Amino acid sequence: MAELFVGVDTGGTFTDLVLLQEGEIRVHKVLSTPDDPSQAILQGLSDLGVRESLSTLVHGSTVATNAVLEHKGVRTGLITTAGFRDVLEIGRQTRPKLYDLKVQKEPPLVPRSLRLEVVERLNERGEVMIPLDEASLKSAIEHMQKENVEAIAICLLFSFTNPDHEREVADAARSSGFYVSASYEVVPEFREYERTSTVVLNAYIGPLVERYLAKLEEVLPRNIPFRIMQSNGGSISSATARREAARTLLSGPAAGVVGAAFVAEASGFKHAITLDMGGTSTDVALIDGAITEATDGKIGGYPTKLPMIDIHTVGAGGGSIAWFDVGGALRVGPKSAGADPGPAAYGRGGTEPTVTDANVVLGRLIPTAFLGGTMSLDTNQARQAVESIAGRLGTTPEEAAWGIIRIVNANMEAAIRVISVERGYDPRHFILAAFGGAGPLHACELATALQIPRVFIPKAPGVLSALGMLAADIIKDYVRTIMVHSQGAHETVEKAFSELEEQGRAELAQEGFSSEQVTVEPSLDLRYVGQSYELTVPFEGDVERAVTHFHAAHEKRFGYNDPRERVQVVNVRLKARGTATRPVLERHEENKGATATPTETRSAVFAGPDGATSHDTAVYEREKLMPGVTIKGPAIVTQYDTTTVLPPEWRAQIDAIGNLIAERVEKG
């Protein structure tokens, strides 16, 4: 029997499944079940008829993310070096919202009463200054037991240079029955606050992820390879994800970027800005020949030092609710109607106006074509919801709906500027790869605002994250802090890389990869002496060449560099990659110049020189648009997993793979 590979992306509103068998791809969507996400997965597998015949399953879940955002993790304790229990509250003392007089700092995930100290001390070279005091360790463990703590995070000063003390603390905690997150295992690099925050996040969500994966494994066929998507764009085994749950915090969004890079490159595009708009939020990222990554980020306001795709998220989705602030200004998001009750148009009891309802009122979403006709939208309910906004604005429902669309588009436009313009990239040199259930509805208008020349809509945009999981390699990230000047650093750097590569190859061998199937990607974190933060550049066997790359990267990111300044090597990084078997995207001959016949013509509202204007709009079914076909806007393209809106003065063509590539037609 042919092997069956399934990618499953659990989102806030829908759970998406992609089935790959002998090169054929099938897609399916079911409503998510937030109280028990595994139920939606099992329903989807049953609908596809493959629950008992799976070969491999790759899964991305929001379990970890939601636990952090909703503060629903387990009762967690922290053990740290004497004198450092308050590092979580001291933080960096930065003020990102300088003029917000009512800003509320996120409370620490571990209360002060559960942040305990042990007597020990290492210096910056890892030399023991004060031996680990066994009595203080025993007292800390006993206190955690009395307080019914379930997970313990451990972060001792300078343990990244010498893990002996931290390993002893971790062994004592594990033998006492706690879930343990130790920094020497999870994130062995400098920066005390971020390192502590990362291991606390890992401990806070670890038992939840562990139980969730155990439950899912119980109901899946036994002994099938079961992998979990990571924030870095790779996947790891379920066993690794249980130990290092924080690596899965952005698994769904990361898979979307991997999927976009995979299908865009197959169509000849290596430079793309990705737009993943779902029911609750929008994730944007940048692909400049390769997916851009970051080694520091925040989840729900909490810093993490684990490598992740550089994704910027805003609360703008199909379910984002329109509301008025205290000043009477119309806002959209971040609050979302989610899957239950969902937008008013779902007919499940929702009454607040959402982006989806606005698109229904504007004629852009066709009620009978939603989810391939398996779920009908209620136009009257959508209109009633939007009328509640229109009444206060003193406008028609259509004008109010257009206002909702303009605001949510502005929010997404600002997000795209963060990962492009603010990083030194010109959006005009990229395509906009739009996916997610709602992305193609808004992509062309966003491209117009940002002067992006082309919009790229994959063949199955609503389930691209699930496809990305099947295209993801198995990736392990390693880091070591060395803190040396670049001159004369070659021997130290090479020794560190050699040891990290040996570790990476050994761990991937345990995952079933031969040496020939493993590639390694070394890089260095560099900074000018005296700087507080560093840039990551590739290492090609020569430190001085890496320094040259650093000067160029510094100028691109910050607008200047200084080759006369001394450069410091802060960290060595190594990415070990086990190459996975990727889906094969079937190609068909293009019939250039072919045209398509619309299934109907309906009224839809688009931007015009004098505001929103109604247009007679052609409606096409995506599956009937053959490779080579060209269509002109205004047009609406329906398909099972999304709807694509093509405004006036835009045209689109279907390529050999079935992707839709749209571009603006110049006037005159």
Buried (B, 14 or more C-beta within 10 A) or exposed (E): EEEBBBBBBBBBBBBBBBBBBEEEBBBBBBBBBBEEBBBBBBBBBEEBEBBEBBBBBBBBBBBBBBBBBEEEBBBBBBBBBBEBBEBBEEBEEEEEEEEEEEEEEEEBBBBEEBBBBBBBBBEEEBEEEEEBEEEBBEBBBEBBEEEEBBBBBBBBBBBBBBBBBBBBBBEBBEEBEBBBBBBBBBBBBBBBBBBBBBBBBBBBBBBBBBEBBEEBBEEBBEEBBBBBBBBBBBBBBBBBBBBBBBBBBBBBBBBBBBBBBBBBEBBEBEEBBBBBBBBBBBBBBBBBEEBBBBBBBEBBEBBBBBBBBBBBBBBBBBBBBBBEEEEEEBBBBBBBBBBBBBBBBBBBEBEBBBBBBBBBBBBBBBBEBBBEEEBBBBBEBBBBBBBBBBEEEEBBBBBBBBBBBBBBBBBBBEBBBBBBEEBEBEBEEBBBBBBBBBBBBBBBBBBBBBEBEBBBBBBBBBBBBBBBBBBBBBBBBBBBBBBBEBEEBBEBBBEBBEBBBEBBBEBBBEBEBEEEBBEBBBBBBBBBEEBEEBBBBBBEEEBEEBBEBBBEBBBEBEEEBEEEBEBBBBBBBBBBBBEBEBBEBEEEEBEEEBEBEBBEBBEBBBBEEEEBEBBEBBBBBBEEBBBBBBBBBBBBBBBBBBBBBBBBBBBBBBBBBBBBBBBBEEEE
